[in-house]
Amino acid sequence: MYEEDTPILDACCGSKMFWFDKDNPDVMFMDNRKINEELSDGRKLIVMPDTVEDFRDMPFKDNSFYMVVFDPPHLIKAGKNSWLAKKYGTLDPITWKSDLQRGFNECMRVLKPYGTLIFKWSEDQIPTSEVLKLFSYEPLFGDKRSKTRWLVFMK
């Protein structure tokens, strides 16, 4: 549950794959879905955020978090019930640009001044360069060579 003094927001936590502590009390884990099912290959997929919300329209006050992690879905082509769609979520093939732009702006809105935004993106289907054109901030630094990019922004 969100508390006013929670310092970190993960705005699209999914199954919390990159978190070492998936129950870190300093993090508000948010996603737009809850999933707890066994996949066709026998693996379990668990998406259990603290709060179910839309990253394009967050219920948090302006300047609420010291850090925001924004790891939105990166797929626009995936079968509706495919393992990839369930694991990572999907973007609408028509509205993905405005959805990402709105999501980034919301992340910046809830970030405190001089706060840090960590943006994670996979270039499977959309190049990072196309996504960065949608944002009103430039990254400070990040990984420029791998298929999965980690970029750091400051408000």
N, C-alpha and C positions, 0 to 999 in steps of 0.2 A: 504494500500500500504506500502511496506517495506521502511523504512528509516534507514539510517546508524546508527542512535542512538537508535533504538528500543531495549530495554534491554532484552526482553523475547521472546522466540520462543516456540509456541506450535506446534510441528511438525506433529501431527495427531489430529487436534482439533475436528473432527466430529461435533456433535451438541453442543459442549461446555458445556456438562452436569455438570461438576464439578466447572465451573467458576461462581463466584458470579456476576462479571461484564463481561457479554458476549461481550462487546464492549470496553474492557479495552484498552486505547490507548498505554499502555506500552507493549502490547503483539502483536506479529505478529502471527496471526492465519493461519495455513497452513493445507491443506488436499489435497488428490489426487482426490477429487470429489466435486461437488456441487449438492445438492438435495433440492428440495422444493416441497413436495408432501403430499397428505393426504393418510394415511395408511388405510388398510381395516377396522380397528376398529374405524376410524374417527379421530384419532390423527394426528397431523401434524408433519412431520419430516423435519427439516430444517438444512442443512449443508451448511453454507455460509462462507467459509474461506476468509481471505484477499488475499490469493494467492493459486492457485492450482498447487501443485508440488508433486513430488515423494520423500518420506523420505529417499529413498536409494540413491538419487542423487540431493542434494539441490543446489540451485543457489547462495547461500550466501558465502561470503568470509570466510576464516579461522578466528577463534577467533572473531566472530561477536557479540555473545550474552552472557550476564551474567548468564542467566538461560535458560535451555531448558527443556521442558516438552515432554516426549516421552511416549505416550499412544497408541501404535500400535494396529491394530486388533489382537484379540486373538483366533479367531475361524478359524479352518481349515475344519470343517464340518458344513455347514449351507446351506439351500436352496438358490439358486442364487437370487431369488426375495423375500426371507423371510424377515420378520420384523427385525430379528436379524442381517442378512447380511446387510440390508440397514442401520440400526442404528449404528452398530459397524464396518462394513466392514469385509472382510475376508482375510485370508492369503492363499497363494497357498499351497495345501497339499504336493507338491513335493519340492518347493523351500523355504518354510517358514524359515528354519534355516539360509540359506544364506541371505534371505531378512531381517530378524531381525538383523543379524550380520552387514550387510551393513548399515542398518538404525541406529543402535547404534553407529557405527563408524562415520557416518555422523554427528550425534548429537554431538559427542565429537569433531569432526573437527571444527564445527561452534561455539562451546563453548569456551569462553575466558579461559585462564589459571586461575586456582582456581575457576572457575565457577561451578555452581551447575546444575546437571542433575537430574530431577525427573522422575522416571520410574514407570509407572502404568501397572500392569498386572493382568488379571483374569485367575485363574487356572481351568476354565471350562473344557478345553480340553488338555492343555499342562501344566505340572507342572513348577513352577518358577525355580526349580533346573535345569531343562533341558534348559531353556532359559539362565540362568546365565552362563552356560558352554560356550555359544557363545560369551560372552563379555570379553574384555581384561582388564576390571576394576572390582574390587569387590565393592559391595555397602558399604557405611559407616554405614548406619543403615536403618531400615524400619520395616514394619509390617510383622511379621513372622507367624501369626496365622490365619488371615482371608483368605477367598477365593480370594478376590481382594487385591493385594499387592501394596504397595507404597514403593519404594526403593529410596534412595538418594545416588548419586555418586558425586564425585568432580574430576575435571580434574587437 
